[in-house]
Amino acid sequence: MEPELLHGVTDAVATVVLHHPAKRNAMTAAMWAGLPPLLDALAADPAVRALVLTGAGGTFCAGADISTLQDSPDEAQALAVRAEEALAAFPKPTLAAVRGHCVGGGAQLAAACDLRFAEEGALFGVTPARLGIVYPSSATRRLVSLVGPATAKYLLFSGELIDAGRALRTGLVDEVLPADALDERVGEFTRLLTSRSQLTQAAAKEFANGRTDRDAHWSAQARGNGDTAEGVAAFLQRREPRFTWTTSG
């Protein structure tokens, strides 16, 4: 089958699947280029409240398809950066569900998600030093923010792979699940996410990502909708809240 990005929406959760099984889901130029418009469409869909990124079969993503780097490595890296930035800017919670190898461009995409859940046996690596590639500054800063300068340097300098346990200890992943438990846990957690206030999530995502010029905007959003009143009423009445604010306004 041709390399492609598969996607679907179920119960308010969009799932994007990196599908290139012949090369362990390595990202082709077309796949990199196709990710930003796909994310734009899913972000604009009011039925979508969270997004899961995963790989087909037993591998998340083995990185960039190296054959795409031969003709124009600068162009290939620019495509990867645009995809990474589009994923980081997705306005709703994002979660990478990782099995098997999450290497190079795959680690770049996983790091651009808000959260990362991994199956035991997953392997992580940031491997540009194996190819003589300068890792993008945006991706480097994002990696440092997740794991700290020392671990980021270890990964970038060596190109070595680390297991899920070490990835958990360093902050590269948020949860590690036993074999065959990943899908159930991701489903459970995303159902939880979709039950929470999108207003809280959207503001928290911007603030956590370092934006400092939107305090007044989010205060006005909070005053102008009923999510806070609904949340308090639901708590006092011991029922589930029915939040109505959406990213589309």
C-alpha positions as CSV (number, residue, x, y, z in Angstrom):
1,M,0.0,0.0,0.0
2,E,1.1,3.6,-0.6
3,P,2.4,5.6,2.3
4,E,-0.5,7.7,3.7
5,L,-2.0,9.4,6.7
6,L,-5.2,7.6,7.8
7,H,-7.7,9.3,10.0
8,G,-11.1,9.0,11.6
9,V,-13.3,10.5,14.4
10,T,-15.0,8.4,17.0
11,D,-16.7,9.7,20.1
12,A,-15.2,13.2,19.7
13,V,-11.6,11.8,19.4
14,A,-9.8,12.1,16.1
15,T,-7.2,9.4,15.4
16,V,-4.4,10.0,12.9
17,V,-2.4,6.9,11.9
18,L,1.0,7.1,10.2
19,H,0.7,4.3,7.7
20,H,3.9,3.2,5.8
21,P,4.3,-0.3,7.1
22,A,6.9,-1.3,4.5
23,K,9.3,1.1,6.2
24,R,8.1,1.0,9.8
25,N,5.9,4.1,9.2
26,A,8.8,6.3,8.1
27,M,7.5,9.7,6.9
28,T,7.7,10.5,3.2
29,A,7.7,14.0,1.9
30,A,4.0,13.6,0.9
31,M,3.1,12.5,4.4
32,W,4.9,15.4,6.0
33,A,3.2,17.8,3.6
34,G,-0.2,16.2,4.2
35,L,-0.2,16.5,8.0
36,P,-0.7,20.3,8.4
37,P,-3.9,20.5,6.2
38,L,-5.3,17.4,7.8
39,L,-4.7,18.9,11.3
40,D,-6.3,22.2,10.1
41,A,-9.4,20.3,9.0
42,L,-9.6,18.3,12.3
43,A,-9.1,21.4,14.4
44,A,-12.0,23.1,12.6
45,D,-14.3,20.2,13.1
46,P,-16.5,20.9,16.1
47,A,-17.1,17.2,16.6
48,V,-13.4,16.8,17.5
49,R,-12.4,17.5,21.1
50,A,-9.0,15.6,21.3
51,L,-6.6,14.0,18.9
52,V,-4.5,10.8,19.0
53,L,-1.4,10.3,16.8
54,T,-0.2,6.7,16.4
55,G,1.4,4.4,13.9
56,A,0.1,1.4,11.9
57,G,0.9,-2.0,13.3
58,G,3.6,-2.4,16.0
59,T,5.6,0.7,15.2
60,F,5.0,4.4,15.9
61,C,7.4,5.9,13.3
62,A,11.0,5.0,12.4
63,G,11.7,8.6,11.3
64,A,11.9,10.3,7.9
65,D,12.1,8.1,4.9
66,I,15.8,8.5,4.2
67,S,15.3,8.3,0.4
68,T,13.4,11.6,0.6
69,L,16.5,13.3,2.0
70,Q,18.8,12.5,-0.9
71,D,17.6,15.2,-3.3
72,S,16.9,18.2,-1.1
73,P,17.6,17.6,2.6
74,D,16.8,21.3,3.5
75,E,13.4,21.0,1.8
76,A,12.7,17.7,3.6
77,Q,13.6,19.2,7.0
78,A,11.4,22.3,6.3
79,L,8.4,20.0,5.6
80,A,9.1,18.1,8.9
81,V,9.3,21.4,10.8
82,R,6.0,22.6,9.3
83,A,4.3,19.4,10.3
84,E,5.8,19.5,13.8
85,E,4.7,23.1,14.3
86,A,1.2,22.3,13.0
87,L,0.9,19.5,15.5
88,A,2.2,21.6,18.4
89,A,-0.3,24.4,17.5
90,F,-3.3,22.1,17.4
91,P,-5.8,23.9,19.7
92,K,-7.2,20.8,21.4
93,P,-5.4,18.1,23.5
94,T,-3.1,15.8,21.6
95,L,-1.7,12.4,22.6
96,A,0.9,10.2,21.0
97,A,0.2,6.5,21.4
98,V,3.5,4.8,20.9
99,R,4.4,1.2,20.2
100,G,7.8,-0.1,18.9
101,H,10.2,2.4,17.5
102,C,9.7,6.2,17.9
103,V,12.8,7.5,16.3
104,G,14.0,10.6,14.5
105,G,11.1,12.3,12.9
106,G,8.8,10.0,14.8
107,A,10.2,11.3,18.1
108,Q,9.9,14.9,16.7
109,L,6.2,14.3,16.1
110,A,5.6,12.6,19.5
111,A,7.4,15.5,21.3
112,A,5.1,17.9,19.5
113,C,2.0,16.2,21.1
114,D,0.8,17.4,24.5
115,L,1.2,13.9,26.0
116,R,2.8,10.6,25.2
117,F,1.7,7.2,26.3
118,A,3.9,4.2,25.4
119,E,3.7,0.5,25.5
120,E,6.4,-1.5,27.3
121,G,9.1,-2.4,24.7
122,A,8.9,1.0,22.9
123,L,12.2,2.5,21.9
124,F,12.9,6.2,21.6
125,G,15.7,8.0,19.8
126,V,16.7,11.3,18.3
127,T,19.1,10.4,15.6
128,P,20.3,13.3,13.5
129,A,23.9,12.7,14.6
130,R,23.9,9.4,12.8
131,L,23.2,11.3,9.5
132,G,25.1,14.5,10.0
133,I,21.8,16.5,10.1
134,V,21.4,19.7,12.2
135,Y,18.3,19.1,14.3
136,P,15.8,22.0,13.9
137,S,16.0,24.6,16.6
138,S,12.2,24.4,17.3
139,A,12.5,20.6,17.8
140,T,15.6,21.0,20.0
141,R,13.9,23.6,22.2
142,R,10.8,21.4,22.5
143,L,12.9,18.3,23.5
144,V,14.8,20.4,26.1
145,S,11.5,21.5,27.6
146,L,10.4,17.9,28.0
147,V,13.5,16.2,29.3
148,G,15.9,19.0,30.3
149,P,19.2,20.0,28.7
150,A,21.3,17.0,29.9
151,T,19.0,14.3,28.6
152,A,18.4,16.3,25.4
153,K,22.2,16.5,24.8
154,Y,22.5,12.8,25.5
155,L,19.9,11.9,22.9
156,L,21.1,14.4,20.3
157,F,24.8,13.9,20.7
158,S,24.7,10.1,20.7
159,G,21.7,9.1,18.6
160,E,21.3,6.2,21.0
161,L,17.9,4.6,21.6
162,I,16.4,4.5,25.1
163,D,13.7,2.2,26.4
164,A,10.3,3.2,27.6
165,G,11.3,3.0,31.3
166,R,14.1,5.6,30.8
167,A,11.8,7.7,28.6
168,L,9.3,7.8,31.5
169,R,12.0,8.7,34.1
170,T,13.3,11.5,32.0
171,G,9.8,13.0,31.1
172,L,9.8,12.0,27.5
173,V,6.7,9.9,28.0
174,D,3.9,10.4,30.6
175,E,2.7,6.8,31.0
176,V,4.1,3.3,30.2
177,L,1.5,0.6,29.7
178,P,1.8,-3.2,29.7
179,A,1.7,-5.0,26.3
180,D,-1.8,-4.9,24.8
181,A,-3.1,-2.3,27.4
182,L,-2.2,0.8,25.4
183,D,-5.4,1.1,23.4
184,E,-7.6,0.6,26.4
185,R,-5.8,3.2,28.4
186,V,-5.7,5.8,25.6
187,G,-9.4,5.3,25.0
188,E,-10.1,5.7,28.7
189,F,-8.0,8.8,29.0
190,T,-9.3,10.5,25.9
191,R,-12.8,9.9,27.1
192,L,-11.8,11.7,30.3
193,L,-10.3,14.6,28.2
194,T,-13.5,15.0,26.1
195,S,-15.6,15.3,29.3
196,R,-13.6,18.3,30.6
197,S,-13.8,22.0,29.8
198,Q,-12.4,22.9,26.4
199,L,-12.0,26.5,27.7
200,T,-9.7,25.3,30.5
201,Q,-7.8,23.1,28.2
202,A,-7.3,25.6,25.4
203,A,-6.1,28.4,27.8
204,A,-3.9,26.0,29.7
205,K,-2.3,24.7,26.5
206,E,-1.4,28.2,25.4
207,F,0.0,29.2,28.8
208,A,2.0,26.0,29.2
209,N,3.4,26.5,25.7
210,G,4.8,29.9,26.9
211,R,2.3,32.4,25.4
212,T,2.2,35.5,27.6
213,D,0.0,37.9,25.7
214,R,-3.4,36.3,26.0
215,D,-4.4,36.7,29.7
216,A,-7.0,39.3,28.9
217,H,-8.4,37.2,26.0
218,W,-8.9,34.2,28.2
219,S,-10.4,36.2,31.1
220,A,-12.9,37.6,28.6
221,Q,-13.7,34.1,27.3
222,A,-14.3,32.9,30.9
223,R,-16.6,35.8,31.7
224,G,-18.5,35.5,28.4
225,N,-19.6,31.9,28.7
226,G,-21.3,29.6,31.2
227,D,-18.6,26.9,31.7
228,T,-17.6,28.1,35.2
229,A,-21.1,28.4,36.4
230,E,-21.9,25.0,34.9
231,G,-18.9,23.4,36.5
232,V,-19.7,24.8,39.9
233,A,-23.4,23.8,39.7
234,A,-22.5,20.3,38.5
235,F,-20.1,19.9,41.4
236,L,-22.7,21.0,44.0
237,Q,-25.3,18.8,42.4
238,R,-23.0,15.8,42.2
239,R,-23.5,15.3,38.4
240,E,-21.3,15.4,35.3
241,P,-20.9,18.9,33.9
242,R,-22.2,19.8,30.4
243,F,-19.6,22.3,29.1
244,T,-20.5,24.2,26.0
245,W,-17.5,26.4,25.1
246,T,-15.6,25.3,22.0
247,T,-12.5,26.4,20.3
248,S,-14.6,27.7,17.4
249,G,-16.0,30.3,19.7
